[in-house]
Amino acid sequence: MPALNFEALWISYEGKSDDKPKDMLVPLRTVGSLVPDKPVPLREALPALKEAARPLANMDDAMGA
């Protein structure tokens, strides 16, 4: 996600497993509540990323980087 400078490893497990999440993200840098090297289920990471992106909604795109 370029606007957040968010990078992560995405781990996807094959097959069914009710006791483990099927998709996990391992953030490479801190973004919002996500910390580096701590695996997070995708279903928990997406709301955390949305919350981290909330302040960017009012950013002026014409300003540049």
mmCIF file of the N, C-alpha and C atoms, coordinates in Angstrom:
data_MODEL
# 
_entry.id   MODEL 
# 
loop_
_atom_site.group_PDB 
_atom_site.id 
_atom_site.type_symbol 
_atom_site.label_atom_id 
_atom_site.label_alt_id 
_atom_site.label_comp_id 
_atom_site.label_asym_id 
_atom_site.label_entity_id 
_atom_site.label_seq_id 
_atom_site.pdbx_PDB_ins_code 
_atom_site.Cartn_x 
_atom_site.Cartn_y 
_atom_site.Cartn_z 
_atom_site.occupancy 
_atom_site.B_iso_or_equiv 
_atom_site.pdbx_formal_charge 
_atom_site.auth_seq_id 
_atom_site.auth_comp_id 
_atom_site.auth_asym_id 
_atom_site.auth_atom_id 
_atom_site.pdbx_PDB_model_num 
ATOM 1   N N  . MET A 1 1  ? 0.844   -1.168  0.000  1.00 0.00 ? 1  MET A N  1 
ATOM 2   C CA . MET A 1 1  ? 0.000   0.000   0.000  1.00 0.00 ? 1  MET A CA 1 
ATOM 3   C C  . MET A 1 1  ? 0.891   1.233   0.000  1.00 0.00 ? 1  MET A C  1 
ATOM 4   N N  . PRO A 1 2  ? 1.115   1.823   -1.146 1.00 0.00 ? 2  PRO A N  1 
ATOM 5   C CA . PRO A 1 2  ? 2.065   2.916   -1.264 1.00 0.00 ? 2  PRO A CA 1 
ATOM 6   C C  . PRO A 1 2  ? 1.774   4.111   -0.360 1.00 0.00 ? 2  PRO A C  1 
ATOM 7   N N  . ALA A 1 3  ? 0.527   4.531   -0.217 1.00 0.00 ? 3  ALA A N  1 
ATOM 8   C CA . ALA A 1 3  ? 0.225   5.725   0.575  1.00 0.00 ? 3  ALA A CA 1 
ATOM 9   C C  . ALA A 1 3  ? 0.625   5.558   2.038  1.00 0.00 ? 3  ALA A C  1 
ATOM 10  N N  . LEU A 1 4  ? 0.607   4.337   2.541  1.00 0.00 ? 4  LEU A N  1 
ATOM 11  C CA . LEU A 1 4  ? 0.993   4.074   3.928  1.00 0.00 ? 4  LEU A CA 1 
ATOM 12  C C  . LEU A 1 4  ? 2.450   3.645   4.050  1.00 0.00 ? 4  LEU A C  1 
ATOM 13  N N  . ASN A 1 5  ? 3.123   3.445   2.935  1.00 0.00 ? 5  ASN A N  1 
ATOM 14  C CA . ASN A 1 5  ? 4.467   2.856   2.946  1.00 0.00 ? 5  ASN A CA 1 
ATOM 15  C C  . ASN A 1 5  ? 4.455   1.533   3.693  1.00 0.00 ? 5  ASN A C  1 
ATOM 16  N N  . PHE A 1 6  ? 3.390   0.758   3.487  1.00 0.00 ? 6  PHE A N  1 
ATOM 17  C CA . PHE A 1 6  ? 3.220   -0.522  4.176  1.00 0.00 ? 6  PHE A CA 1 
ATOM 18  C C  . PHE A 1 6  ? 3.742   -1.651  3.307  1.00 0.00 ? 6  PHE A C  1 
ATOM 19  N N  . GLU A 1 7  ? 4.632   -2.437  3.880  1.00 0.00 ? 7  GLU A N  1 
ATOM 20  C CA . GLU A 1 7  ? 5.143   -3.634  3.217  1.00 0.00 ? 7  GLU A CA 1 
ATOM 21  C C  . GLU A 1 7  ? 5.030   -4.792  4.194  1.00 0.00 ? 7  GLU A C  1 
ATOM 22  N N  . ALA A 1 8  ? 4.649   -5.946  3.657  1.00 0.00 ? 8  ALA A N  1 
ATOM 23  C CA . ALA A 1 8  ? 4.501   -7.126  4.515  1.00 0.00 ? 8  ALA A CA 1 
ATOM 24  C C  . ALA A 1 8  ? 4.676   -8.379  3.681  1.00 0.00 ? 8  ALA A C  1 
ATOM 25  N N  . LEU A 1 9  ? 5.006   -9.452  4.363  1.00 0.00 ? 9  LEU A N  1 
ATOM 26  C CA . LEU A 1 9  ? 4.980   -10.771 3.740  1.00 0.00 ? 9  LEU A CA 1 
ATOM 27  C C  . LEU A 1 9  ? 3.564   -11.301 3.897  1.00 0.00 ? 9  LEU A C  1 
ATOM 28  N N  . TRP A 1 10 ? 3.024   -11.853 2.839  1.00 0.00 ? 10 TRP A N  1 
ATOM 29  C CA . TRP A 1 10 ? 1.676   -12.415 2.878  1.00 0.00 ? 10 TRP A CA 1 
ATOM 30  C C  . TRP A 1 10 ? 1.841   -13.926 2.832  1.00 0.00 ? 10 TRP A C  1 
ATOM 31  N N  . ILE A 1 11 ? 1.416   -14.594 3.880  1.00 0.00 ? 11 ILE A N  1 
ATOM 32  C CA . ILE A 1 11 ? 1.527   -16.048 3.965  1.00 0.00 ? 11 ILE A CA 1 
ATOM 33  C C  . ILE A 1 11 ? 0.133   -16.635 3.833  1.00 0.00 ? 11 ILE A C  1 
ATOM 34  N N  . SER A 1 12 ? -0.033  -17.514 2.856  1.00 0.00 ? 12 SER A N  1 
ATOM 35  C CA . SER A 1 12 ? -1.325  -18.154 2.618  1.00 0.00 ? 12 SER A CA 1 
ATOM 36  C C  . SER A 1 12 ? -1.163  -19.655 2.760  1.00 0.00 ? 12 SER A C  1 
ATOM 37  N N  . TYR A 1 13 ? -1.946  -20.239 3.660  1.00 0.00 ? 13 TYR A N  1 
ATOM 38  C CA . TYR A 1 13 ? -1.880  -21.676 3.898  1.00 0.00 ? 13 TYR A CA 1 
ATOM 39  C C  . TYR A 1 13 ? -2.879  -22.389 3.007  1.00 0.00 ? 13 TYR A C  1 
ATOM 40  N N  . GLU A 1 14 ? -2.472  -23.526 2.448  1.00 0.00 ? 14 GLU A N  1 
ATOM 41  C CA . GLU A 1 14 ? -3.343  -24.345 1.607  1.00 0.00 ? 14 GLU A CA 1 
ATOM 42  C C  . GLU A 1 14 ? -4.255  -25.195 2.481  1.00 0.00 ? 14 GLU A C  1 
ATOM 43  N N  . GLY A 1 15 ? -5.381  -25.572 1.934  1.00 0.00 ? 15 GLY A N  1 
ATOM 44  C CA . GLY A 1 15 ? -6.279  -26.493 2.626  1.00 0.00 ? 15 GLY A CA 1 
ATOM 45  C C  . GLY A 1 15 ? -7.095  -25.820 3.706  1.00 0.00 ? 15 GLY A C  1 
ATOM 46  N N  . LYS A 1 16 ? -7.881  -26.645 4.385  1.00 0.00 ? 16 LYS A N  1 
ATOM 47  C CA . LYS A 1 16 ? -8.756  -26.135 5.439  1.00 0.00 ? 16 LYS A CA 1 
ATOM 48  C C  . LYS A 1 16 ? -8.104  -26.299 6.798  1.00 0.00 ? 16 LYS A C  1 
ATOM 49  N N  . SER A 1 17 ? -8.279  -25.301 7.617  1.00 0.00 ? 17 SER A N  1 
ATOM 50  C CA . SER A 1 17 ? -7.801  -25.368 8.991  1.00 0.00 ? 17 SER A CA 1 
ATOM 51  C C  . SER A 1 17 ? -8.679  -24.445 9.825  1.00 0.00 ? 17 SER A C  1 
ATOM 52  N N  . ASP A 1 18 ? -9.502  -25.024 10.659 1.00 0.00 ? 18 ASP A N  1 
ATOM 53  C CA . ASP A 1 18 ? -10.390 -24.213 11.486 1.00 0.00 ? 18 ASP A CA 1 
ATOM 54  C C  . ASP A 1 18 ? -9.668  -23.586 12.669 1.00 0.00 ? 18 ASP A C  1 
ATOM 55  N N  . ASP A 1 19 ? -8.525  -24.148 13.055 1.00 0.00 ? 19 ASP A N  1 
ATOM 56  C CA . ASP A 1 19 ? -7.823  -23.629 14.226 1.00 0.00 ? 19 ASP A CA 1 
ATOM 57  C C  . ASP A 1 19 ? -6.793  -22.556 13.886 1.00 0.00 ? 19 ASP A C  1 
ATOM 58  N N  . LYS A 1 20 ? -6.431  -22.396 12.601 1.00 0.00 ? 20 LYS A N  1 
ATOM 59  C CA . LYS A 1 20 ? -5.452  -21.385 12.201 1.00 0.00 ? 20 LYS A CA 1 
ATOM 60  C C  . LYS A 1 20 ? -6.045  -20.518 11.091 1.00 0.00 ? 20 LYS A C  1 
ATOM 61  N N  . PRO A 1 21 ? -5.738  -19.216 11.113 1.00 0.00 ? 21 PRO A N  1 
ATOM 62  C CA . PRO A 1 21 ? -6.167  -18.368 10.000 1.00 0.00 ? 21 PRO A CA 1 
ATOM 63  C C  . PRO A 1 21 ? -5.495  -18.832 8.710  1.00 0.00 ? 21 PRO A C  1 
ATOM 64  N N  . LYS A 1 22 ? -6.195  -18.726 7.599  1.00 0.00 ? 22 LYS A N  1 
ATOM 65  C CA . LYS A 1 22 ? -5.666  -19.191 6.322  1.00 0.00 ? 22 LYS A CA 1 
ATOM 66  C C  . LYS A 1 22 ? -4.648  -18.206 5.730  1.00 0.00 ? 22 LYS A C  1 
ATOM 67  N N  . ASP A 1 23 ? -4.873  -16.913 5.907  1.00 0.00 ? 23 ASP A N  1 
ATOM 68  C CA . ASP A 1 23 ? -3.973  -15.884 5.384  1.00 0.00 ? 23 ASP A CA 1 
ATOM 69  C C  . ASP A 1 23 ? -3.429  -15.036 6.528  1.00 0.00 ? 23 ASP A C  1 
ATOM 70  N N  . MET A 1 24 ? -2.107  -14.849 6.514  1.00 0.00 ? 24 MET A N  1 
ATOM 71  C CA . MET A 1 24 ? -1.435  -14.051 7.543  1.00 0.00 ? 24 MET A CA 1 
ATOM 72  C C  . MET A 1 24 ? -0.573  -12.984 6.865  1.00 0.00 ? 24 MET A C  1 
ATOM 73  N N  . LEU A 1 25 ? -0.414  -11.849 7.520  1.00 0.00 ? 25 LEU A N  1 
ATOM 74  C CA . LEU A 1 25 ? 0.527   -10.823 7.086  1.00 0.00 ? 25 LEU A CA 1 
ATOM 75  C C  . LEU A 1 25 ? 1.607   -10.689 8.149  1.00 0.00 ? 25 LEU A C  1 
ATOM 76  N N  . VAL A 1 26 ? 2.839   -10.504 7.694  1.00 0.00 ? 26 VAL A N  1 
ATOM 77  C CA . VAL A 1 26 ? 3.956   -10.231 8.601  1.00 0.00 ? 26 VAL A CA 1 
ATOM 78  C C  . VAL A 1 26 ? 4.509   -8.865  8.191  1.00 0.00 ? 26 VAL A C  1 
ATOM 79  N N  . PRO A 1 27 ? 4.120   -7.800  8.903  1.00 0.00 ? 27 PRO A N  1 
ATOM 80  C CA . PRO A 1 27 ? 4.581   -6.457  8.548  1.00 0.00 ? 27 PRO A CA 1 
ATOM 81  C C  . PRO A 1 27 ? 6.107   -6.342  8.629  1.00 0.00 ? 27 PRO A C  1 
ATOM 82  N N  . LEU A 1 28 ? 6.678   -5.572  7.713  1.00 0.00 ? 28 LEU A N  1 
ATOM 83  C CA . LEU A 1 28 ? 8.118   -5.328  7.722  1.00 0.00 ? 28 LEU A CA 1 
ATOM 84  C C  . LEU A 1 28 ? 8.469   -4.041  8.457  1.00 0.00 ? 28 LEU A C  1 
ATOM 85  N N  . ARG A 1 29 ? 7.487   -3.142  8.605  1.00 0.00 ? 29 ARG A N  1 
ATOM 86  C CA . ARG A 1 29 ? 7.666   -1.884  9.336  1.00 0.00 ? 29 ARG A CA 1 
ATOM 87  C C  . ARG A 1 29 ? 6.410   -1.617  10.160 1.00 0.00 ? 29 ARG A C  1 
ATOM 88  N N  . THR A 1 30 ? 6.539   -0.768  11.155 1.00 0.00 ? 30 THR A N  1 
ATOM 89  C CA . THR A 1 30 ? 5.381   -0.386  11.957 1.00 0.00 ? 30 THR A CA 1 
ATOM 90  C C  . THR A 1 30 ? 4.460   0.513   11.142 1.00 0.00 ? 30 THR A C  1 
ATOM 91  N N  . VAL A 1 31 ? 3.189   0.169   11.117 1.00 0.00 ? 31 VAL A N  1 
ATOM 92  C CA . VAL A 1 31 ? 2.145   1.005   10.522 1.00 0.00 ? 31 VAL A CA 1 
ATOM 93  C C  . VAL A 1 31 ? 0.934   0.896   11.438 1.00 0.00 ? 31 VAL A C  1 
ATOM 94  N N  . GLY A 1 32 ? 0.536   2.015   12.009 1.00 0.00 ? 32 GLY A N  1 
ATOM 95  C CA . GLY A 1 32 ? -0.593  1.995   12.938 1.00 0.00 ? 32 GLY A CA 1 
ATOM 96  C C  . GLY A 1 32 ? -0.314  1.034   14.082 1.00 0.00 ? 32 GLY A C  1 
ATOM 97  N N  . SER A 1 33 ? -1.237  0.109   14.309 1.00 0.00 ? 33 SER A N  1 
ATOM 98  C CA . SER A 1 33 ? -1.083  -0.853  15.409 1.00 0.00 ? 33 SER A CA 1 
ATOM 99  C C  . SER A 1 33 ? -0.321  -2.109  14.991 1.00 0.00 ? 33 SER A C  1 
ATOM 100 N N  . LEU A 1 34 ? 0.079   -2.195  13.723 1.00 0.00 ? 34 LEU A N  1 
ATOM 101 C CA . LEU A 1 34 ? 0.816   -3.365  13.233 1.00 0.00 ? 34 LEU A CA 1 
ATOM 102 C C  . LEU A 1 34 ? 2.309   -3.166  13.483 1.00 0.00 ? 34 LEU A C  1 
ATOM 103 N N  . VAL A 1 35 ? 2.931   -4.170  14.083 1.00 0.00 ? 35 VAL A N  1 
ATOM 104 C CA . VAL A 1 35 ? 4.353   -4.062  14.420 1.00 0.00 ? 35 VAL A CA 1 
ATOM 105 C C  . VAL A 1 35 ? 5.174   -5.030  13.569 1.00 0.00 ? 35 VAL A C  1 
ATOM 106 N N  . PRO A 1 36 ? 6.434   -4.692  13.304 1.00 0.00 ? 36 PRO A N  1 
ATOM 107 C CA . PRO A 1 36 ? 7.276   -5.537  12.457 1.00 0.00 ? 36 PRO A CA 1 
ATOM 108 C C  . PRO A 1 36 ? 7.454   -6.949  13.018 1.00 0.00 ? 36 PRO A C  1 
ATOM 109 N N  . ASP A 1 37 ? 7.526   -7.885  12.108 1.00 0.00 ? 37 ASP A N  1 
ATOM 110 C CA . ASP A 1 37 ? 7.855   -9.285  12.404 1.00 0.00 ? 37 ASP A CA 1 
ATOM 111 C C  . ASP A 1 37 ? 6.838   -10.006 13.286 1.00 0.00 ? 37 ASP A C  1 
ATOM 112 N N  . LYS A 1 38 ? 5.658   -9.434  13.483 1.00 0.00 ? 38 LYS A N  1 
ATOM 113 C CA . LYS A 1 38 ? 4.621   -10.095 14.279 1.00 0.00 ? 38 LYS A CA 1 
ATOM 114 C C  . LYS A 1 38 ? 3.496   -10.526 13.337 1.00 0.00 ? 38 LYS A C  1 
ATOM 115 N N  . PRO A 1 39 ? 3.355   -11.824 13.078 1.00 0.00 ? 39 PRO A N  1 
ATOM 116 C CA . PRO A 1 39 ? 2.297   -12.299 12.183 1.00 0.00 ? 39 PRO A CA 1 
ATOM 117 C C  . PRO A 1 39 ? 0.910   -11.899 12.691 1.00 0.00 ? 39 PRO A C  1 
ATOM 118 N N  . VAL A 1 40 ? 0.088   -11.441 11.760 1.00 0.00 ? 40 VAL A N  1 
ATOM 119 C CA . VAL A 1 40 ? -1.267  -10.997 12.077 1.00 0.00 ? 40 VAL A CA 1 
ATOM 120 C C  . VAL A 1 40 ? -2.216  -11.627 11.058 1.00 0.00 ? 40 VAL A C  1 
ATOM 121 N N  . PRO A 1 41 ? -3.341  -12.184 11.505 1.00 0.00 ? 41 PRO A N  1 
ATOM 122 C CA . PRO A 1 41 ? -4.318  -12.689 10.540 1.00 0.00 ? 41 PRO A CA 1 
ATOM 123 C C  . PRO A 1 41 ? -4.779  -11.556 9.616  1.00 0.00 ? 41 PRO A C  1 
ATOM 124 N N  . LEU A 1 42 ? -4.952  -11.862 8.351  1.00 0.00 ? 42 LEU A N  1 
ATOM 125 C CA . LEU A 1 42 ? -5.370  -10.859 7.372  1.00 0.00 ? 42 LEU A CA 1 
ATOM 126 C C  . LEU A 1 42 ? -6.648  -10.165 7.817  1.00 0.00 ? 42 LEU A C  1 
ATOM 127 N N  . ARG A 1 43 ? -7.583  -10.915 8.380  1.00 0.00 ? 43 ARG A N  1 
ATOM 128 C CA . ARG A 1 43 ? -8.868  -10.330 8.795  1.00 0.00 ? 43 ARG A CA 1 
ATOM 129 C C  . ARG A 1 43 ? -8.695  -9.309  9.924  1.00 0.00 ? 43 ARG A C  1 
ATOM 130 N N  . GLU A 1 44 ? -7.581  -9.350  10.655 1.00 0.00 ? 44 GLU A N  1 
ATOM 131 C CA . GLU A 1 44 ? -7.287  -8.343  11.678 1.00 0.00 ? 44 GLU A CA 1 
ATOM 132 C C  . GLU A 1 44 ? -6.430  -7.214  11.112 1.00 0.00 ? 44 GLU A C  1 
ATOM 133 N N  . ALA A 1 45 ? -5.594  -7.523  10.129 1.00 0.00 ? 45 ALA A N  1 
ATOM 134 C CA . ALA A 1 45 ? -4.693  -6.522  9.559  1.00 0.00 ? 45 ALA A CA 1 
ATOM 135 C C  . ALA A 1 45 ? -5.447  -5.487  8.725  1.00 0.00 ? 45 ALA A C  1 
ATOM 136 N N  . LEU A 1 46 ? -6.454  -5.915  7.978  1.00 0.00 ? 46 LEU A N  1 
ATOM 137 C CA . LEU A 1 46 ? -7.167  -4.977  7.103  1.00 0.00 ? 46 LEU A CA 1 
ATOM 138 C C  . LEU A 1 46 ? -7.837  -3.841  7.876  1.00 0.00 ? 46 LEU A C  1 
ATOM 139 N N  . PRO A 1 47 ? -8.565  -4.120  8.962  1.00 0.00 ? 47 PRO A N  1 
ATOM 140 C CA . PRO A 1 47 ? -9.124  -2.995  9.729  1.00 0.00 ? 47 PRO A CA 1 
ATOM 141 C C  . PRO A 1 47 ? -8.039  -2.086  10.326 1.00 0.00 ? 47 PRO A C  1 
ATOM 142 N N  . ALA A 1 48 ? -6.916  -2.656  10.739 1.00 0.00 ? 48 ALA A N  1 
ATOM 143 C CA . ALA A 1 48 ? -5.818  -1.849  11.284 1.00 0.00 ? 48 ALA A CA 1 
ATOM 144 C C  . ALA A 1 48 ? -5.242  -0.934  10.201 1.00 0.00 ? 48 ALA A C  1 
ATOM 145 N N  . LEU A 1 49 ? -5.134  -1.434  8.976  1.00 0.00 ? 49 LEU A N  1 
ATOM 146 C CA . LEU A 1 49 ? -4.631  -0.612  7.873  1.00 0.00 ? 49 LEU A CA 1 
ATOM 147 C C  . LEU A 1 49 ? -5.626  0.489   7.509  1.00 0.00 ? 49 LEU A C  1 
ATOM 148 N N  . LYS A 1 50 ? -6.911  0.167   7.532  1.00 0.00 ? 50 LYS A N  1 
ATOM 149 C CA . LYS A 1 50 ? -7.930  1.194   7.255  1.00 0.00 ? 50 LYS A CA 1 
ATOM 150 C C  . LYS A 1 50 ? -7.850  2.315   8.283  1.00 0.00 ? 50 LYS A C  1 
ATOM 151 N N  . GLU A 1 51 ? -7.666  1.953   9.535  1.00 0.00 ? 51 GLU A N  1 
ATOM 152 C CA . GLU A 1 51 ? -7.555  2.960   10.598 1.00 0.00 ? 51 GLU A CA 1 
ATOM 153 C C  . GLU A 1 51 ? -6.295  3.809   10.403 1.00 0.00 ? 51 GLU A C  1 
ATOM 154 N N  . ALA A 1 52 ? -5.191  3.186   10.025 1.00 0.00 ? 52 ALA A N  1 
ATOM 155 C CA . ALA A 1 52 ? -3.948  3.924   9.793  1.00 0.00 ? 52 ALA A CA 1 
ATOM 156 C C  . ALA A 1 52 ? -4.080  4.865   8.596  1.00 0.00 ? 52 ALA A C  1 
ATOM 157 N N  . ALA A 1 53 ? -4.915  4.512   7.624  1.00 0.00 ? 53 ALA A N  1 
ATOM 158 C CA . ALA A 1 53 ? -5.093  5.325   6.418  1.00 0.00 ? 53 ALA A CA 1 
ATOM 159 C C  . ALA A 1 53 ? -6.089  6.464   6.621  1.00 0.00 ? 53 ALA A C  1 
ATOM 160 N N  . ARG A 1 54 ? -6.872  6.408   7.681  1.00 0.00 ? 54 ARG A N  1 
ATOM 161 C CA . ARG A 1 54 ? -7.915  7.418   7.905  1.00 0.00 ? 54 ARG A CA 1 
ATOM 162 C C  . ARG A 1 54 ? -7.387  8.856   7.823  1.00 0.00 ? 54 ARG A C  1 
ATOM 163 N N  . PRO A 1 55 ? -6.253  9.209   8.439  1.00 0.00 ? 55 PRO A N  1 
ATOM 164 C CA . PRO A 1 55 ? -5.765  10.594  8.348  1.00 0.00 ? 55 PRO A CA 1 
ATOM 165 C C  . PRO A 1 55 ? -5.370  11.005  6.926  1.00 0.00 ? 55 PRO A C  1 
ATOM 166 N N  . LEU A 1 56 ? -5.093  10.049  6.062  1.00 0.00 ? 56 LEU A N  1 
ATOM 167 C CA . LEU A 1 56 ? -4.672  10.368  4.694  1.00 0.00 ? 56 LEU A CA 1 
ATOM 168 C C  . LEU A 1 56 ? -5.838  10.800  3.815  1.00 0.00 ? 56 LEU A C  1 
ATOM 169 N N  . ALA A 1 57 ? -7.064  10.565  4.256  1.00 0.00 ? 57 ALA A N  1 
ATOM 170 C CA . ALA A 1 57 ? -8.239  10.906  3.453  1.00 0.00 ? 57 ALA A CA 1 
ATOM 171 C C  . ALA A 1 57 ? -8.322  12.407  3.190  1.00 0.00 ? 57 ALA A C  1 
ATOM 172 N N  . ASN A 1 58 ? -7.824  13.219  4.097  1.00 0.00 ? 58 ASN A N  1 
ATOM 173 C CA . ASN A 1 58 ? -7.890  14.677  3.949  1.00 0.00 ? 58 ASN A CA 1 
ATOM 174 C C  . ASN A 1 58 ? -6.617  15.273  3.365  1.00 0.00 ? 58 ASN A C  1 
ATOM 175 N N  . MET A 1 59 ? -5.690  14.430  2.946  1.00 0.00 ? 59 MET A N  1 
ATOM 176 C CA . MET A 1 59 ? -4.414  14.891  2.407  1.00 0.00 ? 59 MET A CA 1 
ATOM 177 C C  . MET A 1 59 ? -4.613  15.500  1.014  1.00 0.00 ? 59 MET A C  1 
ATOM 178 N N  . ASP A 1 60 ? -3.928  16.591  0.729  1.00 0.00 ? 60 ASP A N  1 
ATOM 179 C CA . ASP A 1 60 ? -3.994  17.249  -0.569 1.00 0.00 ? 60 ASP A CA 1 
ATOM 180 C C  . ASP A 1 60 ? -3.088  16.514  -1.551 1.00 0.00 ? 60 ASP A C  1 
ATOM 181 N N  . ASP A 1 61 ? -3.679  15.862  -2.553 1.00 0.00 ? 61 ASP A N  1 
ATOM 182 C CA . ASP A 1 61 ? -2.912  15.099  -3.540 1.00 0.00 ? 61 ASP A CA 1 
ATOM 183 C C  . ASP A 1 61 ? -1.968  15.976  -4.363 1.00 0.00 ? 61 ASP A C  1 
ATOM 184 N N  . ALA A 1 62 ? -2.256  17.251  -4.482 1.00 0.00 ? 62 ALA A N  1 
ATOM 185 C CA . ALA A 1 62 ? -1.445  18.139  -5.307 1.00 0.00 ? 62 ALA A CA 1 
ATOM 186 C C  . ALA A 1 62 ? -0.127  18.517  -4.627 1.00 0.00 ? 62 ALA A C  1 
ATOM 187 N N  . MET A 1 63 ? 0.007   18.203  -3.337 1.00 0.00 ? 63 MET A N  1 
ATOM 188 C CA . MET A 1 63 ? 1.219   18.588  -2.608 1.00 0.00 ? 63 MET A CA 1 
ATOM 189 C C  . MET A 1 63 ? 2.433   17.765  -3.011 1.00 0.00 ? 63 MET A C  1 
ATOM 190 N N  . GLY A 1 64 ? 2.248   16.549  -3.459 1.00 0.00 ? 64 GLY A N  1 
ATOM 191 C CA . GLY A 1 64 ? 3.383   15.700  -3.805 1.00 0.00 ? 64 GLY A CA 1 
ATOM 192 C C  . GLY A 1 64 ? 3.951   15.028  -2.580 1.00 0.00 ? 64 GLY A C  1 
ATOM 193 N N  . ALA A 1 65 ? 5.072   14.337  -2.788 1.00 0.00 ? 65 ALA A N  1 
ATOM 194 C CA . ALA A 1 65 ? 5.654   13.555  -1.682 1.00 0.00 ? 65 ALA A CA 1 
ATOM 195 C C  . ALA A 1 65 ? 6.523   14.385  -0.788 1.00 0.00 ? 65 ALA A C  1 
# 
